[in-house]
């Protein structure tokens, strides 16, 4: 059995509403200006025994972090962090206290957003061209040129969107996980009023060749250093 760790935070005066974890209620473990959200007596092997249990554990891990993040800033930990005992966890926190506190200070008033961009397709009406011979070939050529122009505009809009976000936000990560889906992760202030419906609508209007979707405010998943447990 392990002490399962979900997140790190700076203790606050007001009590937190601690959610239920994978099997039990979560708890706070304190150490010199830091606190860890943990769930005691969890078998890492058991929660990964089947695909179904693994998926449920991953979803619970994310849910616990998000519920607490709505109450206070935190550092979300990667899935699967277990410690043999409370003493082992406390030793780790004391060893890395300065690093964790610095990161918490940097991210204290920030939230992460993910902007998902899916490219729109130009309707292919090649099979409906009502022409033959040279007229058909000319129509096909025009159709190809239209597609090329559409794709060029799509690339320009993507670059414009990137530059627009980079001018507004300092911490930005762009990634392409799939050929047809791109994501932009960025940090904003918790009280950032620019991410209003009007702002998002403006982005969509300026990038008409993309279907955009903006996430809710999230913990800073993509902006943690690799040496955060």
C-alpha positions as CSV (number, residue, x, y, z in Angstrom):
1,X,0.0,0.0,0.0
2,X,1.1,3.5,-0.8
3,X,0.4,7.1,0.3
4,X,-1.0,8.4,-3.0
5,X,-0.2,12.1,-3.8
6,X,-2.4,14.3,-5.9
7,X,-1.1,17.8,-5.6
8,X,1.0,20.3,-3.5
9,X,-0.2,23.6,-2.1
10,X,0.6,26.3,0.4
11,X,-1.6,25.9,3.4
12,X,-4.4,28.5,3.7
13,X,-6.4,29.7,6.7
14,X,-9.8,28.8,5.4
15,X,-10.6,25.1,5.5
16,X,-10.6,23.2,2.2
17,X,-13.4,20.9,1.1
18,X,-11.5,17.7,0.4
19,X,-13.0,15.5,-2.2
20,X,-13.3,11.7,-2.2
21,X,-10.4,10.0,-3.9
22,X,-10.2,6.6,-5.7
23,X,-11.3,4.7,-2.6
24,X,-11.2,6.9,0.4
25,X,-11.4,10.5,1.5
26,X,-8.4,12.6,0.7
27,X,-6.3,14.2,3.4
28,X,-3.7,17.0,3.9
29,X,-0.2,16.2,5.0
30,X,1.8,19.3,6.2
31,X,5.5,20.0,6.0
32,X,7.2,23.3,6.7
33,X,5.0,25.7,4.6
34,X,3.9,23.0,2.2
35,X,1.0,20.6,2.2
36,X,0.2,17.6,0.0
37,X,-3.2,16.3,-0.9
38,X,-3.0,12.5,-0.4
39,X,-5.0,9.4,-0.2
40,X,-3.7,6.8,2.2
41,X,-3.5,3.0,1.6
42,X,-3.8,2.9,-2.1
43,X,-2.4,0.0,-4.1
44,X,-0.8,1.3,-7.3
45,X,-0.8,-2.2,-8.8
46,X,-4.5,-2.7,-8.1
47,X,-5.6,0.6,-9.7
48,X,-3.6,-0.3,-12.8
49,X,-4.7,-4.0,-12.9
50,X,-7.2,-3.5,-15.8
51,X,-7.8,-0.9,-18.4
52,X,-11.1,0.0,-16.8
53,X,-9.6,0.6,-13.4
54,X,-6.7,2.5,-14.8
55,X,-9.0,4.8,-16.8
56,X,-11.2,5.4,-13.7
57,X,-8.1,6.1,-11.6
58,X,-6.8,8.7,-14.1
59,X,-10.2,10.4,-14.2
60,X,-10.4,10.5,-10.4
61,X,-6.8,11.9,-10.2
62,X,-7.9,14.7,-12.5
63,X,-11.2,15.3,-10.7
64,X,-9.6,15.6,-7.3
65,X,-7.0,18.1,-8.6
66,X,-9.6,20.2,-10.3
67,X,-12.0,20.3,-7.3
68,X,-9.2,21.6,-5.0
69,X,-7.9,24.0,-7.7
70,X,-11.2,25.8,-7.6
71,X,-10.6,26.5,-4.0
72,X,-6.8,27.4,-4.0
73,X,-3.7,27.5,-6.2
74,X,-1.8,24.2,-6.4
75,X,0.8,22.2,-8.2
76,X,-0.9,19.2,-9.9
77,X,1.3,16.1,-9.7
78,X,1.6,13.4,-12.4
79,X,-0.6,10.4,-12.2
80,X,0.8,7.5,-10.2
81,X,2.9,9.2,-7.5
82,X,3.0,6.9,-4.4
83,X,5.2,7.0,-1.3
84,X,5.9,4.1,1.0
85,X,5.0,6.1,4.1
86,X,4.2,9.5,5.4
87,X,7.8,9.9,6.6
88,X,9.1,9.3,3.0
89,X,6.7,11.9,1.7
90,X,7.7,14.4,4.3
91,X,11.4,13.9,3.6
92,X,10.8,14.5,-0.1
93,X,8.8,17.7,0.6
94,X,11.5,19.0,2.9
95,X,14.3,18.2,0.4
96,X,12.5,20.0,-2.4
97,X,10.7,22.7,-0.4
98,X,12.4,25.7,-2.0
99,X,11.8,24.5,-5.5
100,X,8.1,23.7,-4.9
101,X,7.5,27.0,-3.1
102,X,9.1,29.0,-5.9
103,X,6.9,27.3,-8.5
104,X,3.8,27.8,-6.4
105,X,4.6,31.5,-6.0
106,X,5.1,31.8,-9.8
107,X,1.8,30.1,-10.6
108,X,-0.2,31.3,-7.6
109,X,-2.6,33.6,-9.5
110,X,-2.6,31.9,-12.8
111,X,-4.8,29.3,-14.6
112,X,-4.3,27.4,-17.7
113,X,-6.5,27.4,-20.8
114,X,-6.4,25.2,-23.8
115,X,-7.5,26.4,-27.2
116,X,-8.3,23.6,-29.5
117,X,-8.2,24.3,-33.2
118,X,-9.6,21.8,-35.8
119,X,-9.2,22.8,-39.5
120,X,-12.4,23.2,-41.5
121,X,-12.7,21.4,-44.8
122,X,-13.6,23.0,-48.1
123,X,-16.6,21.3,-49.5
124,X,-15.5,19.0,-52.3
125,X,-18.0,19.3,-55.1
126,X,-15.7,17.8,-57.8
127,X,-18.3,15.0,-58.4
128,X,-21.0,17.5,-59.1
129,X,-19.3,19.5,-61.8
130,X,-21.8,19.7,-64.6
131,X,-19.3,19.8,-67.5
132,X,-17.4,17.6,-69.9
133,X,-14.2,17.7,-71.9
134,X,-12.1,20.9,-71.6
135,X,-14.8,22.6,-69.5
136,X,-14.6,19.8,-67.0
137,X,-10.8,20.0,-66.8
138,X,-11.0,23.7,-66.4
139,X,-13.5,23.4,-63.6
140,X,-11.2,20.8,-61.9
141,X,-8.3,23.1,-62.2
142,X,-10.2,26.0,-60.8
143,X,-11.4,23.7,-58.0
144,X,-7.8,22.8,-57.2
145,X,-6.7,26.4,-57.2
146,X,-9.6,27.2,-54.8
147,X,-8.4,24.5,-52.5
148,X,-4.9,25.7,-52.5
149,X,-6.0,29.2,-51.7
150,X,-8.2,28.0,-48.9
151,X,-5.3,26.0,-47.3
152,X,-2.9,28.9,-47.7
153,X,-5.5,31.2,-45.9
154,X,-5.9,28.5,-43.2
155,X,-2.1,28.5,-42.6
156,X,-2.1,32.3,-42.4
157,X,-5.0,32.3,-40.0
158,X,-3.2,29.8,-37.7
159,X,0.0,31.9,-37.7
160,X,-2.1,35.0,-37.0
161,X,-3.8,33.3,-34.1
162,X,-0.5,32.2,-32.6
163,X,0.9,35.7,-32.8
164,X,-2.3,37.2,-31.3
165,X,-2.0,34.9,-28.3
166,X,1.7,35.4,-27.9
167,X,1.2,39.2,-27.8
168,X,-1.3,38.8,-25.1
169,X,0.1,36.0,-22.9
170,X,3.6,35.3,-21.8
171,X,3.4,31.6,-21.1
172,X,2.3,29.8,-24.3
173,X,2.8,26.2,-25.5
174,X,1.7,25.1,-29.0
175,X,1.4,21.5,-29.9
176,X,0.0,19.2,-32.6
177,X,-1.0,15.9,-31.2
178,X,-2.8,14.8,-34.3
179,X,-2.4,15.9,-37.9
180,X,-5.9,17.5,-37.9
181,X,-6.0,18.9,-34.4
182,X,-3.8,21.6,-32.9
183,X,-3.7,23.0,-29.4
184,X,-2.5,26.2,-27.7
185,X,-2.0,26.1,-24.0
186,X,-1.5,29.4,-22.2
187,X,-1.5,30.8,-18.7
188,X,-3.8,33.7,-17.8
189,X,-4.6,35.5,-14.5
190,X,-7.3,33.9,-12.5
191,X,-9.3,37.2,-12.8
192,X,-8.5,37.7,-16.5
193,X,-11.5,39.4,-18.0
194,X,-10.1,39.3,-21.6
195,X,-11.2,35.6,-22.0
196,X,-14.8,36.7,-22.3
197,X,-17.2,35.3,-24.8
198,X,-16.6,38.4,-26.9
199,X,-12.8,37.7,-27.0
200,X,-13.3,34.1,-28.0
201,X,-15.9,35.1,-30.6
202,X,-13.3,37.5,-32.0
203,X,-10.7,34.8,-32.3
204,X,-13.2,32.6,-34.1
205,X,-14.3,35.4,-36.4
206,X,-10.6,36.1,-37.4
207,X,-9.9,32.4,-38.0
208,X,-13.0,31.3,-40.0
209,X,-11.1,28.4,-41.6
210,X,-10.7,26.8,-38.1
211,X,-13.2,25.4,-35.6
212,X,-12.1,26.7,-32.2
213,X,-12.9,25.4,-28.7
214,X,-11.7,27.0,-25.5
215,X,-11.4,24.9,-22.3
216,X,-12.6,25.9,-18.9
217,X,-9.9,27.3,-16.5
218,X,-7.5,24.4,-15.6
219,X,-4.7,23.7,-13.2
220,X,-1.3,24.5,-14.9
221,X,-0.7,21.0,-16.2
222,X,1.6,22.0,-19.1
223,X,3.7,24.6,-17.2
224,X,5.4,22.5,-14.6
225,X,9.1,21.7,-14.6
226,X,10.0,18.1,-15.4
227,X,11.5,17.7,-11.9
228,X,8.1,18.2,-10.2
229,X,7.1,14.8,-9.0
